[in-house]
Amino acid sequence: MEFRNSTLGSGFILVGILNGSDSPELLCATITFLYTLALTSNGLLLLVITVDTRLHVPMYLLLGQLSLIDLLLTSVITPKAVMDFLLRDNTISFGGCALQMFIELVLGGAEDLLLAFMAYDRYVAICHPLNYMILMSPRVCWLMVTASWILSIQMALGFTINTMHYSFCKSRHIRHLFCEIPPLLDLACADTSSYKLVVYLVGVFMLILPLTAIFFSYARILFTVLHMPSNESRKKALVTCSSHMTVVGMYYGALTVMYFLPSSYHNPKQDNILSVFYTIVTPALNPLIHSLRNKEVTGALRKVLGNTCCHHPIHLR
């Protein structure tokens, strides 16, 4: 990617949530803990899904992709925010800002689409169980994963190039946790109103399309579950779906407020809090929500941890 030289030769200064907090040390410790939790929980879930052959099915392949995305997303943003606060150096180069924006857009777009594919997977499993291995074959599953990455990369590349081609002269201070399009456009020298409208419309479209697919999938699932003759079958279906719906609610709740509210209702502090929620809090909680109520995952986790302990015995003298 090549960009025109910014008028800000030394790059930008990220003025994130830690700088404007009343208790920055406590907030920094909380964010560090959440990041550690995200690394541990997502890493363990990826390990379990990779090692245990019983989990090599579409449902867990998609769940593994979600954990990978969450792990990368929080790693792109959280370590820099924490280190900037500890070192008292909030600068980010022009190229570093562009790269951070690109990666965040790729991962955010991929997660949007992946959550919709996960809802479709649950719909097929519950509403069409006899045709599950046809409608959700490994080939179809990998096509979903590949499509989510390719589409999000194309979108992110277009937005990153267009955004970073502006000249920035109003200020070096980005009042946001990381380099994102709206706060950067506020620093541009040129009129960006038309481009802001395009960004807003694409953002809304990227939210509405997956949410519509998720809504219709779960509407059909609910209808099917209510007509199941067995209470045990109903309970199992609802437990499986409730975990996914909780994740969907957490992720899309923050994004909906970010993109659907008019700009006049936004302020930097509110946007920073919402950004922390979907880039730090949600990645830390997603694997816990998916695994705590899932007997197959918890059983596989005990098996993997048990094998690890057995292969590394503690010798007492």
N, C-alpha and C positions, 0 to 999 in steps of 0.2 A: 504494500500500500504506500502510495506517495501522496503527500499533502503539501500545500503551499506553506511557506514559512509563516509562523504566527508572528504577529507584531509584538507578542510577549516573548522575547528571546529566552528568558529563563523559565518558561513554562507557567504553571498555575500554582495556587495555594489552596488546598482543600480545607475548608472550614466546616468540619463535620460536627456530629452531635457531641463529641467529647469536649470540644472547645467551648461550647456554649452551655455546658451542664453546670448545675449548682454543686454537684458532687462528682467531679470528673474521675477521681481515683476509684470510687466505688463502681461507677459505670464502666470504667476500663476493666476492672476486675471481673465484673459480670459478663462483659462481652468476651473476655479471654476464656472464662469458664464455659460459656456457650460454644465458643469455637472449638475448645478441647472436646466438649461433648459431641459436637458435630463430627469431628475427625474420628473419634472413637466409635460412635454408634454407626455412622455410615461405613467406616472401614470394616467393622465387624460384620455388618449385614452383607457387604460385598464379598467378604471372605467366605461367609457361610453359604451364600448362593453359588459361589464359584466351586467350592469344595464338595458340597453335598449334591450328589447326582439326582436325588429325589426332587430337588428344587430346580432342575433344568427343564422347566416348563414355561410357557409364555407369560403367565402371571408373574413369576419371580424374575424372569428375564427383564420385564418392564420395570419391576420394582428395583432391580439392580441398576438399571439405567437411571432411575430417579435418584438413587443414592449417589451414583457417580456425578450426576449433574449438581446435586446439592453440595457435595464435597468440593467440587471445583468452584462453584459459585461463591461459597463463603470464603474459600481460600484466596480468591481474586481480590476480595475487599477487606476482610477482617484483619489479617496480619499487618497490612499497610496502615490501616487506621490505628491499630494499637501501637505499632512502632513509631508512627508519626507523633503520637501523644507522648510516648516515653522519651523520645529523642528531641522533642520540641522542634521538629522539622516537618512541616506539612506540605512541602513542595512536591510537585510531580511534573516531570518533563512533558513537553508537548506530545512526543511520541508515546510516552508512558500513559498519558491520559487517553490517547486514541486507542491504544492496545487494551487498556482496562475497559473502556466503553465497548469495544468490539466483543471482547470475551463475555462481558456481562450480558450484552444483547443476544449473543449466540445461546448462552445457557438459559437465559430467561425465556427466549422463544422456544427452545427445545423442550423446556419443562411445560410450557403452555400446551403444546401439542401432545406431549407424552401423557399428561394427566387425562386428556380426552381419549387417547388410545387405551389407557388403563380402564377407563369407564366402559369402553366398548368391549374390552376383554371380559369384564365382569358380566356385562349384558349377555354376551354369547354363552358364557359358562352357566348362567342361571336360566336364561330363557330358551337356549338352544343347546342343551348339554350333549345331545346325541351327535350334533354336527360340529362340536367344539374343535376337534382336531382337524377338521376341514377348513372351517372359517378362521381358526387361529392356529394354523400350521406354523412350524418354525420359519418357513419362507415368508409367510404373511407377517409374522412377528418382526423379523429382521427388516422387512420392507418398511414397517411402521417406524422402527428405530432410525433407519437410514433416512427416511423422509423427514423426520423431525429435525435431524441434524442438518441435512442439506438445505431445507427451507429456511431454517433459522440462520445459518451461515450466510445465505444470499441476502436475507433481510438486513442482518447486522452489518455486512460489508457495505451495502448501499447507504445505510444511515450513517455509518461512521465516516465514510468518504465525504458525503455531502455536508455533514456537520463540521468536520475538521477543515473543510475548504474555506470556511469563513475566516475573516480577519478579526481578531479579538483585541479590543483597545479600551474598553470601558473600565475594566478592572482585572487584576490577576486572581481575585478571590472567588472560588467556586463554593457557594454556600450549600454544600451537600456532602454526604458521606463519601461519595466516589464520583468519578466523571460520568455524568449522565447527560442526555441531550438537553432537556429543558433548562437546567441551570447554566449550561455552557452557552446556549443561545442568548441568554440574558446578557452575556458579556460581548456579544458580536457587535461590530461596528455598523453593519448593514441592517436593513429592515428584514426581519425574519418572520414576520406574521404569517405569510403564506406557507412557509416551510413548517412553522409550528402547527398550523392547521393540518398539514399532511401527516406530521408525526402523531398528532392527536387522533386523527381518523384511523390511521394504521394501528395505533395502540388499542383503540376501541374495537376495531375489527379482530385483532389478535386475541382480545378477551372474549368478545361475544361469540365468535365461531366455536372455540373449544367449550365454552360454558353451555352453549346451546346443545352441542353433542352430548355433554355430560348430563344435562337436564333430561333430555329425551331418553338416554340410556337408563338413568335411574328411575324415571317415570315408568318405563316398561318393566324394570326389575321389581319395583314396588308392586305393580299390578300382578306380576307372576308370583311373587312371594306371598301375597295375601291369599292367593288361590292354591297354595301348597297344602296338601292334606296332612303332612307331618309337622308337628311342632318343632321337632329336632332339625328338620330341613330348613324351616323358616328361620330358626335361631342362627344356624350356621351361615345362611345367606346374609342375614342382617349384620352379623358380626363382621364378616368379610367386607361388606360394603360400607359399614359405618366408619371403618378406619380410613378408607379412601376418601369418603365424603368429608371427614374431619380435616384431612390434608388439603383437599380442594377448598374448603371454607377458609382455612388459615391463609393459603397462598393467594387465592383470588380476592379475598376480603380486602387485604392491603392494597393490591393492585387496582381494584375497582375504585377505591377512594382516591388513589393517585391519579388515575386517568379519566374517570368520569366526572369528578368535580371540576367546575370551571376554574380557570387560573386565579380568578379574583378571590376564591375561597382558600387558596393555598398560601402557606408561609413556610420559610425554610425549616423552622423547628418541627412543624408537623410532617413535612416531607422526609426529614431525617429520621423521625421516629418510625414512620411507615417503611422506610428503606431498611432500617435495622430489623424490623419484623420479618420482612420477606427474604432478606439476604443473610441474616444471622440466626434469628430465633427459629424460623420455620425449618431450615436445614438441620438444626440440632434436634428438633422434636419429631420430624417426619419418620425416621427409622424406629424411634421408640413407639410411636403410634401404630405403625404397621406391624411391629414384631411382638409387642407385649400381649396382644390378644390373638396372636396367630400361633397355634400349637405346633404347626409344622416348622416354623422358623425358630421358635424357642427350643423345640426338641433338637433341631439341627445345630443350634448354637451350643447347647449342652454337650452334644456329641463332639463338636470341634474343640471346645474348650477342654473337655475330658481327655481327648486324644493328646492335646498339647501338654496337659499336666502329666499324662502317663509317659510321654516321650522325654519329659524333662523332670525326672524325679529329684526330690530334695534329699540330699544325703546328710544325715545328722551324725555328728561325732560325739 
